[in-house]
Amino acid sequence: MRVQRLLSDSDKTLTTEEVELTLIDPLIQKYKGKKGSLIPLLQGVQAVYGYIPRAAFERLAAETGLTLSDMYGVATFYAQFRLSPVGKHIIKVCHGTACHVQGADSISTALKEALKINDGETTPDKLFTLETVACLGCCSLAPVMMVGDETYGKLTGSSAVKIIKEIKIKETQGKD
């Protein structure tokens, strides 16, 4: 089963927000002139910003000689790369066979309603990004979702929403 990555409105026009490009200077120096550096460069940029800003692509092209088309080709081919900012917590809902049969659609629907976003989108407060994934490898716990590195299994729509609400409460209490 292949889950298609849908582009949200924010993905369709690459973000043009200002970023501090000097943050990637050490990365550029480390990989400049080295063969096979494209993926490590993109991974490094994403590690710095949480996504790959358009300005960073342009900086990499100017400094390393890599072409924009090669970089965009790789960044859009691999699901690990992001071209727009994501939330602090990435919610991945498994839609593999076991999860699908056990009701993954109801989990996704409940989360979309609770967060008021669609698949691939980020909440306005930049706290959550919702993603459908093909498999999380936890079939015995189906249906499953991950929030960051934490896995939650045997979910229902309401239990998934409860988990997200608890995370939001912890986040808002941490700001006091």
DAZIRA-V115325 format. One record per backbone hydrogen bond with DSSP energy under -0.5 kcal/mol. NH is the residue of the N-H (numbers start at 1). CO is the residue of the C=O. Records with the same first field share a line. If there is no record, write none. Layout:
BEGIN
NH=CO  CO
END
This chain:
BEGIN
3=1
4=2
6=4
8=6
11=8
12=8
13=9
14=12
15=83
21=19
23=20
24=21
25=22
28=24
29=25
30=26
31=27
32=28
34=31
37=34
41=37
42=38
43=39
44=40
45=41
46=42
47=43
48=44
49=45
50=46
52=82
53=51
54=15
56=53
57=53
58=54
59=55
60=56
61=57
62=58
63=59
64=60
65=60  61
66=60
71=67
72=68
73=69
74=70
75=71
76=72
77=73
78=74
81=78
88=126
89=127
90=88
91=89  129
92=90  146
93=91  131
94=92  144
95=133
100=96
101=97
102=98
103=100
104=99
106=103
107=103
108=104
109=105
110=106
111=107
112=108
113=109
114=110
115=111
116=112
117=112
120=130
121=118
123=128
126=123
129=89
130=121
131=91
133=93
141=138
142=139
145=152
146=92
147=150
148=90  146
150=147
152=145
154=141
155=143
160=156
161=157
162=158
163=159
164=160
165=161
166=162
167=163
168=164
169=165
170=166
171=167
172=168
173=169
174=170
175=171  172
176=173
END
